[in-house]
Amino acid sequence: MPVQHLDFVGDAGHRLAGRLDLPDGDARGYALFAHCFTCTKNSLAAVRIARALTALGIGVFRFDFTGLGESGGDFADATFSGDVRDLVAAAGHMAQQGYAPRLLIGHSLGGAAVLAAAGKLPDIAAVAVVGAPFDARHVTAMFEDDLPTILDHGEATVDLGGRPFTIRRSFVEDLRSHDQGARIAALHRPLLILHSPIDQTVGVENAGAIFQAARHPKSFVALDGADHLLTRPADAEYAATVIAAWVSRYLASAPVPVEDPTPPSPDPFGACCR
């Protein structure tokens, strides 16, 4: 399938490396994909979901966040807020090139980032998250033992997936400044939540919290048997197939703010889903 390399300048002025996977023939629409924490645009989930969506007629743009993969900058200087701004910059760059995104997709912390970025992108018609945490601070569980050192000394080198990363106090403090619950409640976009019931990295209770905070239209799909990184090809392909079918009704229409007057259901998955 056709591929375009679309590098762009991120919020901090660094060159960020992007890749646009295009379907054969005309695209039904375009999606912007945000990868997981310390991953890259070439992570298993990013590649497999992008390829599966492209095969179903949806072009997908994925890029490396600051200091990761082929992108410039220092990961130690990155923050969640910076990732959100880079998503906004990526969407603007896509639009300038004639590939304006209508769908945001985020995996893990990337899911939290697209939920935060959606409010800054009025042309986005729908949002899908895969294995996303409800609170961005959830990511600190990955280096919980190092948190005292980070907060006391300003930074620490931590082991994440067998690789060393420098985490700074500014990153942790920035995470604390985000009210994801309020953002999700004010999303005013159709939302699809995909999560594995056996996710050992981001528990499925996060999906329940996101669903409860969101207003309709919202949907939950269990990725039964999948791990957090979607390492089995069948799991990523299933997720992509579900996303493509769900978003089909939103790609052709202009985004319409959803003003649901009803409060979120006290049931994490809503009475309508029982």
N, C-alpha and C positions, 0 to 999 in steps of 0.2 A: 504494500500500500504506500501511496506517496507520503513523504516526510519533508517538512520544512524546519530548518533550524532558525528560530526566531529569538535571538538574544535581545535583551532590553536593559535599560538602566533602572535599578531599583531605587527605593526611597533614600538610601544612604549614599547614592551616587556610584555604586558598584555595578559592574556588568554581571547580569544574571543570565545563565544559560537556559534556553528554552527549546522545546521540541514540539512541533505540531504534527500530530498524526492525522492524516486525511483519508476519508473513504474513497474508494473508486467511484467516480461519478459525482453528482451533486450531493452535498452534505445536507442532512435534515436540520442541522444546527451545530453549534459548537459549545464545548464544555471546557471549563478551566479546572484543572485538578491540582490539589494541594497534598503533597506527600507527608508521611509521618515524621515524627521527631527524630532527628539525626539521620533520616533516610535521604534518598535522592529521587530525582525523576525516573531513575532506572530501577527502583525497588520492584520486587516481584508484584506487589499489589498494583503499583502505578502502571507498570508495563502491561500486565495482563488485563486490567480493567480498560485501559486505553485501547488496546488492540481489539478487545471484544466489542467495545462501543463503536470503534471505527468500522468493524465488520458489519455493524448494524446501522451504519450510515451517519454516525455522529462524530465529527472531528473533535479531537481532544488535545488541548495544550497543557503540557506539564513542564515545570521548570525546577531548578535547584534553588532552594532558599540560600540566603547569604552564608558564605563560608562552607558550603557543602557541594559535593560533586564538582562540576565544572564552573561553578559561579565564583565570582570574586568576593573579596571581603574576608573578614575573620569571624569564624563561628562564635568565638568568645564575645564578640561585640553584639551579637544578634539578640533580639528580644521577641517575645510574642507580638507585641505591638508593631515591631518592624516587619514581621512576617505578614501581618494583616495589611500594612501599607504596601508591601511588595505584591500582594495579591491584587490590590487595587491598581497598582502600576501595571501589572501583567494584563489585567482586563482592558485597561486603556490602550496598551500596546496592541493587543489583539484587535480591538476595534479600529485602530489606525491602519492596520494591515488588511482590513476587510473581513475579519473573522470574529466579530463581536460575540462574546460568550452569552449564552442564555441560561446555562446551567453551571452551577458551582458544585464540585465534588471534593470532599475532603476525607482523608484517611487518618484515623487516630487524632493526634494533636492538629493535623491539617484540617480535620473536621471541625474542631473548635475554631480554627482560624477562618474557615469559610463562613461559619455562623456569625463571626464578628465582622467579616468583610461585607456580607450581603447588604447590610444597611447602608453602606457607602456606595452601592452599585445599583442604581434604580432600574437599569435595563435587565437585570437578572430575573428570569422568570421562575426558577425553581432551584432548590438546594437539596443535595443528597449527602449524607454523612455515613461513613463506614467505621465502626469500632471507635466512635468518638467519645471523649470524656465530656461530662456535663460541665465540669469546672476545669479551666486550663491549668490550675494548680495541681491537678492530679499527676501531671508529668513529674513532679518532684519526688514521687514515690520511687522513681527509677534510680535516684541517687540520694535517698533518704539518709543513709549513714554519713554522707558527706555534707549534709546541710549545715551542721554547726560550724564546720570549717569554712564553708562558703560565706556564711553570714558573719563570722567573727573576723576572717582574714580577707574577705573581699572576693576570693575565688578559690577554686580547687580543681584539680584534674581528676575526673571521674571515669570509671570504666562503664561504657554503654555498649552492650553487644560485643564485647571483646575489643573495642576500640577506645582510645583515650580522647576525651573531650574536656576542654576548659569551660567550666560553668562559673559565671560571675554573679555577685550579689545583685547586680542590676537586672539580671534575667529573672531571678527569683522575686525581687521586689516588683518588677513589672507585672508578673503573673497575678500578684495580689490586687492589682488595680482594675481587674476586669470583672464586671458583673455579667456573666454569661446568661444567667437566668433572665435578667431584664432584656437582654438582647434577643434571646430566643422568643420571649413573649411578644416582642415588638417586631419580629421578623417579617410578618405580612407577606410571606411567600409560601407556596406549597413546599412541604418538607417531607423527605423520605429518610427514615432512620434504619440502617442495616447494622445488625450486631449479632455476634455469635453468643449463644447462651453459655458456652464454655470458655469464653475469652478469659485468659488468665492474666492478661496485662491491663486491660480496661474492662472491669466487670460489667455484666449486662445491666446492672442497676443504673448505670450511667445512661443507657438508652431509655430506661423508664423515666428518669429524671428529665431528660430532654423532651420526651413525649409529653410528660405532664406539664412542663413549662410552655410548650408550644400551643398555638391555637390552630384550629382547622383551616385548610385541609392539611392533614398530617397522616403519615402511614408508617407502620413498623413492620419490618420483615426480618425474621430470624435466619441467620446464616448457620443453620444447624450443622454441628460437627466441624466447623471451620476454626482455625486458630486466628490469633490477632493479626498476623501478617499475611493471611490468605496464601499460605505457601503451597497449597494444593491448587493446581490450575483450575480444576472444576469449580472451586469455591469462588475464585475471582470471576470466572466466566458467568457463573450463576448470578453473582452480584451485578455484573454489567448488564445481563439480560433483563433483570428486574428493573434496573435504573432506566434502561432504554424504553421498556414498555410503559413504565410509570410516567416518564417525562414527555412521552409522545403527545399527550394532550396539551402540554404547556409550551412546546417549542414554537408552534405556529401562531400562538396568540400573544398579544402584548401583555406584559405583566400588569396585573390588576391587584392593588392593595387589598388584602383580605381583612375586613373589619368585623371580626367575630366578636359579638357583644358578650358572649357567654364566658364565664371564668374557666380556667383550666380544670379538668376533672380531677377529683381527689384520688382517683384510681390511676396509678402510673401509666396504664395502657388504655384508659378510658372505658366507660361502660359500653360504648358501642363496639368494642373489640372482644367482648366476652361471648 
